[in-house]
């Protein structure tokens, strides 16, 4: 294996970057700001994708695909939307290359300029709503519930693998409804779907809430969000769902005939979660030894490492292990029997610890004679000897227990890092010394929000749904406040 990881306590950012690379999740590519997701990293994303896709389909959504390129004029139709993405757009201006006449190489053919520039998809509202105009004619066509799995480009200069890259993978849902309440219900439903996925599968506790006006998605009336807390005390937005009102319907003239025969604009939502969830997964659970993966998302849930001398011993162990491997797979448990003869058992132990495999079995000649396995769990780094006839039940128990244990550990950390403050001085002290979420009163003004952001680098992560609304006084201005909001420094 490669070098030992930098400790989180020494340099959290360096630890994260090293772990992503050393665990073979991703690496930087030849294109600045873009990443290569390696097979092990992509296998985790595929598990996330499969679960989310199943949940979308269970709630009536269908998958479709829309063009990567968006005519510039489409973005101009919704003013706040284009303003929100203008600085992040990659623009295609020409459609052909040619050899330079002086033989110096390939150049852009100046005669091949596009009549209208094309924007490389930063998000798909505009191209999709242009399409919905053709798909929606009457109330019988509603609701229209569409999801797309795709890549998007947002031209970032300061990038970090998974957390912020110029190109990333995601899903984006786009729905049209006959009434405002139906659209709001959809947006809230998806927020809760994201939250349940984060907690049930990622073992990552989240706070559900709404964004302030300045933090909303460009073109949205309301943005619902789930916010998670990483081990360094910084928040990470893990998913958003937007109630778009009729903004895009009016911009693209998407109307429907009601049952009474009237023409009305539809009501819209959009929502998305991306490979940023990979970064959240890493930073929520992992330790100084490597990844700690929740069993529900681990590409390999159980690894079996044989300890042997010579090919004959390996064959004996393999024959003994084969029924166990088959039984585990029948139960839907992903298992790997690592019989590579190019690496020693100690190397393999370190490798699978680094990769976060939840359960490891070791078996040698003495174990066969004793009828036992050595079983190790990744979350606590503890191991025990288990009789062979009890090992399947033990593995099933461990996979459930590890999932619960790492969620509880993350929840305990999150809950002990939510601090209530009543003064701005106290806010600044807690932010620097403890970090995490800080619950404080805010007067609701953009001016105060910007002042706090400029002076402390903390932003309002959300106005949380949880807890009772309690009135008070803004910690900065002393003006009336209707509820506490959660501040944090964030990714």
N, C-alpha and C positions, 0 to 999 in steps of 0.2 A: 504494500500500500504506500501512498504518498506520505508527505510530511504530517506531523501532528498538527491539529488545528489550533489556531490562536484561541485563547480562552475568551469566552464572552465578556468576562469581567475586565479584560485587558483592552479589547477593541471589538465591540459588538459588530460593527460594520465589516471589519476585516474577517471576523469569524464567519459571518454570513456568506461573504463572497467566496471564501475558501471552501466552505461546506458545499455550496452549490456545484463548484467545480470538482472537488475531491470525491463527492458522492456520485459523480457522473450524471448529474441532472441536466446541466446546460453549460454552454460556453459562449464566449463572444465570437461573433462571426467576422468575415472579411468586410461586411458592410457596417460602417460605424453606427452604433446604437441598436443594432439588431442581434438577436441571439439564435443559436442552434440549440434546440431542445433535443437532448440525447435520449436514446431508447428508454432508459430507466425513468428519467423525468417524464417522458411522454406517456409511459405506462401509468404513472400516477394520474396525469391529466386525463387519460382515457377513462380511468375509473370514476373520476369526478364527472366527466362528460356523460358517461353512461347513466349514472344515477340521476343527474339533473335532467337529462333527456327523457328518462323514464317518467320522472315526476311532471315534467311539462306535458307529456302526452296523456298522462292520467288526468290532467286538469283541462284536457280538450284542445291543446295546442298542436299545431302541425308544423313540420319543418319545410322550409323552402329555401331558395338561394337567389340572391340578387346581385347585380353587377358590382365588380370591384371599383369601376370608374363611375364618377358622378359628374354630369355637366356642371360647369361653374354656375350657370344661371339658376340651377335648382337650389343651390345653397343660398342664393340671393333672395329667395322668396320668403324666408322667415328671418327677419332682421336680427333678433336676439340669438338665434341659433348660429347664424354665420359669424356673428361677432364672437361667440364663444369658442369657435374652432379656427378662426381665420389664421391665427399665428402658428397653428400646428399642422397645416395642410401641405401635403406634397402635391405638386402640380405637374401634369403631363402636358407639354406644349407641342411636341413633334411626334410623328409616327414612323420615322424611317431614319436609318443610318446609311452612310456610304463611305467608301474609301477616299481618303484625302488625295488630291491630285499630286501632291509632292511625295506621296508614299510614306507619310509619317504615321499612318494608322487610320483608325475609324473616327469619323466626325459625324455630328448631327447634320442631316441634309437640310439646309436652310429653305429648300423648296417644299419641304414636307411639314410645314407648320399647320397645326389643327385650326379649323375655323373657330372652334370654341375650345378653350382649355378644359381638361378633365381633371377632377380632383380624385386622388387615390383615397378611397373610403376611410374617413375618420370615424364615422358612424353612419347608419343607413336611413335615418328618418326621411330624408328628402327623396331619395330614389324609390323608397318603398311607398311613400305617400303619393308619388306620381303614378305608381302602379295601382295602388288601392283605388284611385280615381276610376280606373277601368273595371275593377273587380266589384265595386260596391254600387248598386243601383237602387235597392229597396231594403226595407226592414228585414226581408227574408235572407239577405246576405250577411246579417249581423247576428251575434258578434263575429268578427273575423279575428281569429287567434293564430298568429304566425310567429314562428321562431326561426332564427337563422344561426347556424354555426359557421363562423368565418374568421378571417384575419382582418385587422384594421391597422391603419398607419396614422400615428400622431407624432409629428416630427420633434422628438425630444433630443436635446443635446446632452443633458446630464442623465445618464442611464444607469440602471442597476438590474442585473438579471432577474427576470420575473416581475420585479416590482415596478419598473418603469423602463420600457424599451420603445423604440420608434415603431416597431411592428410587434403586435401581440395577437394571441388567439383569444376568442371569446364566443359567447352566445349573446344574441340580441333579440329580444322579443318585441313585437310590434302588434298592437291590437286596436281594433276599432269597435265602438259600441254605440247603441242607439241613445243612451242616456248618460248624463253626468254621474249619477250614483253608481251605475254599472261599471264605468271606467275607474272610478275611485276604488270601488270594491276590488277590481282586478289588480290595480297597482298595489293595494295593501296585501292582497292574497299572495302576490309574488314576493313581496318583502318577507312575509312570514315563511314562504317556501324556502327562500334563501337562508333565513335564520335557522329553520329546522335542519336544513342540509348541513350548515356550518356546525351546528351543535351535535347532530346525530351521527354524521359521517366524518367530519373533520375533527370532532371532539374539541371544537373551538367555541367558547362562549362568546356571545355577541349581544350588543345593546341595540334595540330597535328604536327608530325614531325618525324624525323628519329634519331636513336640512334647513338652514336659514336661507333667506332670499339670495344672499350673495354667494352661497355655496351650492345653489340649485343647478341642475343640468340646464344647459343653454336652451331656452325655448319651453321649459316646463313651468307649470303652475305650482306644482308641489313635487318634491323629491323625497322619497322614503329611502331609508338606508339601514344597513347593519354595520356596526362599528365593533372592531375587535381590538384587544390590547396585546401588543407584543412584549416579549420578556425584557426589553430595554426601556419599557415605560412609554413607548410611542404607540399611537393609535394607527389603525389601518382600516380604511374603508373596504369592506369585503363584498359589497353588492349594493346596487341601487335600482330603484323602481320609480318611474316618473309618471305622474298624471299630467298629460300634455294639454288638457282642455280641448278646445277646438282650434288651437293655433295652427297646427299643420293641416287640418281639414280645410280651413279658410285659405291658407296659403296655396293649397293645391286643388281647391275647389272640389272637395270630396263630400258630396251630398247623397242623401238617400230619401226615398219616398216612404213616408210613414204609412201606417195602416189607414190613416184618414186621407192619404193622398197628398199631404204637404211635403215640400222639399226642406230638409233640415241638414245641417252639418253634423257629421259624426263626432264622437268624443274619443279621445285617443290615450293610449299609454305606450311607453317603451321601457325596457328594463334589460340589464345586462350584468354578467359576471365573467371575469377573465382569468387568464393564467396568473394574474396577481394573487389568486387564491393559493397558488403554489408557494409564493413567498410567505403568505400568511401561515400556511401549514408548517413550513420550515421554522419560522420564528416563534410560533406558539409553543412548540413541543421539544425541539431539538436541544441537545446538550453539548458539552465540550468534547464528547466522544463521537458525535455525528448526528445523523438523523434519528428522530424518534417518530415513527409513523403510526397513525391509528390503524388497527387491523383492517377496518372496512375499506381503506384506500391503499393499503400496502400491496404492491405488485406481487411480492412473495410474502405470504403470511407465515410460512414455516419453512425453515431450511434445515436439512439433515446433512451433517458433516461426518463422514466415516473416518475413523482413525485406524490405520492399518499399516502393516509391513508386507510389501509384496502384493502382486496381482491376485494371488490365490485368496489371501485374506479379504481383499476388496470384493472379490466375486462372492465369497460366503456372506459378507455383510450385505451386499447388494441383493442377493436372493432373499435374505431375511427381511430386508427393508421393503421390498417390492409390494407385499400385501398391504403394509401400512400406508405407503404412498397412494395406492389405489383406493383404499378406504377413505383417506382424507379427501381425495379429489371427488369421490362420490358424494361427499358431504358438502361440496362446494368450496373447500379450503384449498387455496393455491399453495403448492408445496414444491420445493426443489431439492433433489438429491444431488449434492455437489461431489461428483466422483472424479473431478479433475486430478490428474497426477502431476500437474505442473506447479502446484502450490501446496504448501504444508498446511496442516490443520490450523496452526496459530495464525497464519496469514488469513485464512478463510474466516476465522472468528472475528478478526479485526475488520475485515471487509464487510461482513454482514452487520456488524455493530455500526460501522460508519453509514451503511445504507439503511439502517433503521428497521431491519427485518424483525417483526415482533417476537417470534419464538424460534429458538435454535435448539436442535437436538444434536447431541454428539453420541456416537456409538463406535465402540472398538471391540476387539476380541474378548476382553474381560467383561464388557457389558453384555455381550451375547451369552457368555457362560453364566452370568448372574441374572439374566433375564430382565435387564433394566436399560433405561436411557438416562443420559444426563440432559436435563431440560433447563434452558436459560430463557429468561424474559428480558426484552430490551429496555423496557421503561425503568425498571429498578436495578437492572444489571445483577440480579440474583439468579441462582441456579439450584436445582435439587435433583435427586435421583428418583426416578419414577418407574415402577414395574411396567413391563411391556404390555401386560393386559389392561393397564389403566391409562395408557398414554393418550389414547384418542380422546377419552373424556377429559383428561387433563388439558390437552391442547384446546379443546372447545371451551373449557372454562377460562383458560388464560386469554384467549382471543377476546372474550367478552369482558374479562376483568381489566385487561390492559386498556381497552377502549374506554371503560368507565373511569379508570384510574387517571389517565392522562387528561380527561375532561375535568375531573375534580381538581387536579393539580392546577390546570389553567384557570379554572373558575375561582379557586382560592386566591390565586395571584391577582386576578382581575378585581375581585371583591375587596381585597386589602389595598388596592391601588385606586380606589375611588374615594376622593377626599372632598368633604364639604368645607367651603371657606365663605367668609362673609365680608372680607376686606381685600382690596387690591394688593396691599402689601403682603398679606398672608398668602394670597394667590401666587404671587411671584416667588415667594420663598418655597412653597410646596412644589411648584412647577420645577424649580431648579434642584431641590434637594431630594424629592421623592418621585416626581413624574407621575405618569398614569393619567387617569381621568380626574379632572377637578370640577366639582359641581358648584356652580356659583350663579348668582342672580345677574341678569343682564337687562338693560333697559329696552332692548329691541331695536336700537338704532344702528344703522350701518356705520355711522361715525365712531361709535364706541367699539363696535366689533373690529373695525380697522385699526383703531388705536391700540387695542390689546394685541392684535396680530403683529403690528409694526414694532411694538415695544418688547414683546415676549416670544414671538414666533409661534404662539399657540393659537389655534383656531377653534371655533365652535364646531365640534364633531357632529352633534345632533341635539335636537330638543327631544329627550327620550319619552317613549310611551309609558315605560315602567314608572311606578311611583305616583303619588298624589301631586297634583298641581298645588304649589304653595307660593303665595304672594310674598313679596319682600322688597328690598331696595337694591338697585344695581350696585355692584361692588366698586364701580368706577365713578359713576355720576351721582349716586344716591337717589336717582329717579325711581318711580315705581316699576316693579317687575312682577309679571304674572306667574312665572315658573322658573325653576332652576334649569340651566342648560349645562351640557358637558363640554368642557374645554380639554384640549390636549395638544401636544406637539405630535405631528403625524407624518407618515410616509406619503 
